[in-house]
């Protein structure tokens, strides 16, 4: 694919994410409705019972070097005597949805090799996993060292910005270093 085509697709992703930022206050209100809808299904219980405890354990390891001791319990942790609930919808499902949408736009060309698309998907999921762990850890650290308002503002607004910045960096990196067209792959094989 020519660099101009990649710039056009990257521009489309950028415009989409910028539009999302403008809609963020409305999306936060809609997120509560969507969360209640999802809670009618059983899948969230699996996330809450199986995935949340693992993520809480990983977060406690991440925050320990900062001098924050935590006591883990089923739905979160106690930090400085304050219970902090980490629920299934804190895991970053919203950023996963955004990632999946950007995959549709990012792969729109269709001329990329299947293996490079696979690499991008795995890299993106791995990146989202770590970005969300770091996001949760930062929220916990803000709660441990600053007034609760900082934690709440970051949780509600800045966390979405972190996901958007990650996705922009991720797509730049993917276009620059990972994705290869089928023609490029054939040329490498011929050489």
NUDRENTI-851021 format. One record per residue (C-alpha): residue in three letters; x negated, y, z. Coordinates in nm, 2 decimals, padded with zeros to 4 digits, m for minus. Layout:
BEGIN
ATOM; ala; X; Y; Z
...
//
This chain:
BEGIN
ATOM; unk; 00.00; 00.00; 00.00
ATOM; unk; m00.13; 00.35; m00.08
ATOM; unk; m00.20; 00.58; 00.21
ATOM; unk; 00.07; 00.82; 00.09
ATOM; unk; 00.33; 00.55; 00.14
ATOM; unk; 00.21; 00.47; 00.49
ATOM; unk; 00.21; 00.84; 00.58
ATOM; unk; 00.57; 00.86; 00.46
ATOM; unk; 00.68; 00.56; 00.67
ATOM; unk; 00.48; 00.69; 00.97
ATOM; unk; 00.65; 01.03; 00.92
ATOM; unk; 00.99; 00.86; 00.92
ATOM; unk; 00.90; 00.68; 01.25
ATOM; unk; 00.78; 01.01; 01.39
ATOM; unk; 01.10; 01.19; 01.30
ATOM; unk; 01.31; 00.91; 01.44
ATOM; unk; 01.12; 00.93; 01.77
ATOM; unk; 01.14; 01.31; 01.78
ATOM; unk; 01.52; 01.29; 01.73
ATOM; unk; 01.53; 01.04; 02.01
ATOM; unk; 01.36; 01.29; 02.24
ATOM; unk; 01.62; 01.55; 02.16
ATOM; unk; 01.89; 01.30; 02.25
ATOM; unk; 01.72; 01.18; 02.57
ATOM; unk; 01.96; 01.34; 02.82
ATOM; unk; 02.26; 01.18; 02.63
ATOM; unk; 02.08; 00.85; 02.60
ATOM; unk; 02.02; 00.83; 02.98
ATOM; unk; 02.39; 00.87; 03.04
ATOM; unk; 02.47; 00.61; 02.77
ATOM; unk; 02.20; 00.38; 02.92
ATOM; unk; 02.41; 00.34; 03.24
ATOM; unk; 02.71; 00.23; 03.03
ATOM; unk; 02.50; m00.01; 02.83
ATOM; unk; 02.34; m00.15; 03.15
ATOM; unk; 02.68; m00.23; 03.29
ATOM; unk; 02.78; m00.40; 02.97
ATOM; unk; 02.47; m00.62; 02.97
ATOM; unk; 02.53; m00.71; 03.33
ATOM; unk; 02.84; m00.89; 03.22
ATOM; unk; 02.62; m01.15; 03.06
ATOM; unk; 02.40; m01.41; 03.23
ATOM; unk; 02.07; m01.32; 03.06
ATOM; unk; 02.00; m01.03; 03.30
ATOM; unk; 02.01; m01.28; 03.59
ATOM; unk; 01.72; m01.47; 03.44
ATOM; unk; 01.52; m01.15; 03.40
ATOM; unk; 01.60; m01.05; 03.76
ATOM; unk; 01.53; m01.39; 03.91
ATOM; unk; 01.23; m01.50; 03.70
ATOM; unk; 01.06; m01.20; 03.53
ATOM; unk; 01.10; m00.92; 03.78
ATOM; unk; 00.91; m01.11; 04.06
ATOM; unk; 00.62; m01.17; 03.82
ATOM; unk; 00.61; m00.81; 03.72
ATOM; unk; 00.64; m00.69; 04.08
ATOM; unk; 00.34; m00.91; 04.17
ATOM; unk; 00.14; m00.77; 03.88
ATOM; unk; 00.23; m00.41; 03.98
ATOM; unk; 00.11; m00.48; 04.33
ATOM; unk; m00.23; m00.59; 04.20
ATOM; unk; m00.25; m00.27; 03.98
ATOM; unk; m00.17; m00.03; 04.27
ATOM; unk; m00.39; m00.20; 04.53
ATOM; unk; m00.72; m00.03; 04.42
ATOM; unk; m00.54; 00.31; 04.48
ATOM; unk; m00.51; 00.22; 04.85
ATOM; unk; m00.14; 00.14; 04.83
ATOM; unk; m00.04; m00.16; 05.03
ATOM; unk; 00.29; m00.32; 04.94
ATOM; unk; 00.51; m00.58; 05.08
ATOM; unk; 00.68; m00.77; 04.80
ATOM; unk; 01.04; m00.89; 04.82
ATOM; unk; 01.28; m01.05; 04.57
ATOM; unk; 01.40; m00.72; 04.40
ATOM; unk; 01.10; m00.49; 04.45
ATOM; unk; 00.85; m00.39; 04.71
ATOM; unk; 00.81; m00.19; 05.02
ATOM; unk; 00.56; 00.10; 04.99
ATOM; unk; 00.48; 00.32; 05.29
ATOM; unk; 00.78; 00.18; 05.46
ATOM; unk; 01.02; 00.27; 05.18
ATOM; unk; 01.19; m00.01; 04.98
ATOM; unk; 01.16; 00.05; 04.61
ATOM; unk; 01.39; m00.16; 04.40
ATOM; unk; 01.26; m00.29; 04.07
ATOM; unk; 01.56; m00.43; 03.87
ATOM; unk; 01.58; m00.61; 03.54
ATOM; unk; 01.65; m00.29; 03.36
ATOM; unk; 01.32; m00.14; 03.48
ATOM; unk; 01.13; m00.39; 03.28
ATOM; unk; 01.13; m00.18; 02.96
ATOM; unk; 01.40; m00.33; 02.75
ATOM; unk; 01.47; 00.02; 02.61
ATOM; unk; 01.12; 00.04; 02.48
ATOM; unk; 01.16; m00.31; 02.33
ATOM; unk; 01.47; m00.19; 02.15
ATOM; unk; 01.28; 00.11; 02.01
ATOM; unk; 00.99; m00.11; 01.91
ATOM; unk; 01.23; m00.35; 01.72
ATOM; unk; 01.38; m00.05; 01.54
ATOM; unk; 01.04; 00.09; 01.45
ATOM; unk; 00.95; m00.26; 01.32
ATOM; unk; 01.23; m00.24; 01.07
ATOM; unk; 01.11; 00.10; 00.95
ATOM; unk; 00.74; 00.01; 00.97
ATOM; unk; 00.77; m00.30; 00.76
ATOM; unk; 01.02; m00.15; 00.52
ATOM; unk; 00.77; m00.16; 00.24
ATOM; unk; 00.76; m00.54; 00.24
ATOM; unk; 00.43; m00.57; 00.07
ATOM; unk; 00.23; m00.65; 00.39
ATOM; unk; 00.09; m01.00; 00.44
ATOM; unk; 00.29; m01.22; 00.67
ATOM; unk; m00.01; m01.28; 00.89
ATOM; unk; m00.08; m00.90; 00.94
ATOM; unk; 00.29; m00.85; 01.02
ATOM; unk; 00.26; m01.13; 01.28
ATOM; unk; m00.05; m00.96; 01.43
ATOM; unk; 00.14; m00.63; 01.45
ATOM; unk; 00.43; m00.79; 01.63
ATOM; unk; 00.21; m00.97; 01.88
ATOM; unk; 00.00; m00.66; 01.94
ATOM; unk; 00.31; m00.45; 01.99
ATOM; unk; 00.47; m00.69; 02.24
ATOM; unk; 00.14; m00.71; 02.43
ATOM; unk; 00.11; m00.34; 02.43
ATOM; unk; 00.47; m00.29; 02.55
ATOM; unk; 00.41; m00.54; 02.83
ATOM; unk; 00.11; m00.34; 02.96
ATOM; unk; 00.26; 00.00; 02.90
ATOM; unk; 00.56; m00.10; 03.10
ATOM; unk; 00.35; m00.24; 03.38
ATOM; unk; 00.15; 00.08; 03.39
ATOM; unk; 00.46; 00.29; 03.38
ATOM; unk; 00.61; 00.10; 03.67
ATOM; unk; 00.28; 00.13; 03.86
ATOM; unk; 00.27; 00.50; 03.80
ATOM; unk; 00.62; 00.54; 03.93
ATOM; unk; 00.52; 00.34; 04.25
ATOM; unk; 00.20; 00.56; 04.29
ATOM; unk; 00.41; 00.88; 04.25
ATOM; unk; 00.64; 00.75; 04.51
ATOM; unk; 00.35; 00.66; 04.75
ATOM; unk; 00.16; 00.99; 04.72
ATOM; unk; 00.41; 01.26; 04.62
ATOM; unk; 00.76; 01.38; 04.70
ATOM; unk; 01.04; 01.16; 04.57
ATOM; unk; 01.13; 01.42; 04.30
ATOM; unk; 00.81; 01.34; 04.11
ATOM; unk; 00.89; 00.97; 04.09
ATOM; unk; 01.25; 01.04; 03.99
ATOM; unk; 01.16; 01.28; 03.71
ATOM; unk; 00.90; 01.05; 03.57
ATOM; unk; 01.13; 00.75; 03.60
ATOM; unk; 01.42; 00.93; 03.42
ATOM; unk; 01.24; 01.14; 03.15
ATOM; unk; 00.86; 01.10; 03.13
ATOM; unk; 00.87; 00.72; 03.11
ATOM; unk; 01.05; 00.75; 02.77
ATOM; unk; 00.79; 00.99; 02.65
ATOM; unk; 00.52; 00.74; 02.74
ATOM; unk; 00.70; 00.48; 02.53
ATOM; unk; 00.73; 00.71; 02.24
ATOM; unk; 00.36; 00.81; 02.26
ATOM; unk; 00.27; 00.45; 02.27
ATOM; unk; 00.48; 00.37; 01.96
ATOM; unk; 00.32; 00.66; 01.77
ATOM; unk; m00.03; 00.54; 01.86
ATOM; unk; 00.07; 00.18; 01.79
ATOM; unk; 00.19; 00.25; 01.44
ATOM; unk; m00.11; 00.47; 01.36
ATOM; unk; m00.34; 00.19; 01.48
ATOM; unk; m00.14; m00.08; 01.29
ATOM; unk; m00.15; 00.11; 00.96
ATOM; unk; m00.52; 00.20; 01.00
ATOM; unk; m00.66; m00.13; 01.13
ATOM; unk; m00.42; m00.42; 01.12
ATOM; unk; m00.17; m00.42; 00.84
ATOM; unk; m00.30; m00.53; 00.50
ATOM; unk; m00.11; m00.56; 00.18
ATOM; unk; m00.08; m00.89; m00.01
ATOM; unk; m00.30; m00.74; m00.28
ATOM; unk; m00.57; m00.65; m00.03
ATOM; unk; m00.57; m01.00; 00.11
ATOM; unk; m00.60; m01.15; m00.24
ATOM; unk; m00.89; m00.92; m00.32
ATOM; unk; m01.07; m01.03; 00.00
ATOM; unk; m01.01; m01.39; m00.09
ATOM; unk; m01.15; m01.34; m00.44
ATOM; unk; m01.47; m01.18; m00.31
//
